[in-house]
Amino acid sequence: MENYLSAQQLGTFAGIAIATNVIVQFTKSIFKKRCKDYVIRIYTFVITFILSFIFIPHQNTPKDIMLLIINSILICMTSFGNYEIFKDTYRNNKN
């Protein structure tokens, strides 16, 4: 347990999805008060793309940038799904 989340782990699909979930959950209240839900979805994509750009090895070719965008969309959709699962689970246990 020396490292909770290393740079090597953040370079994986699951690592970026976890990091995205954590960052968005702790910062979305800033946007939630002023904006609609679609802004949070765009914000989640931007966070995912930035994390992917930093931690996934790539070269700055158009092909690699397109792959980063596609991977970011997939990770972003995974993050939305994780949030819905946790939200619905908590709501069902609360009753």
Buried (B, 14 or more C-beta within 10 A) or exposed (E): EEEEEEEEBBBEEEBBBBBBBEBBEEEBEEBEEEEEEEEBBEBBBEBBBBBBBEBBEBEEEEEBBEBBBEBBEBBBBBBBEBBEEEEEEEEEEEE
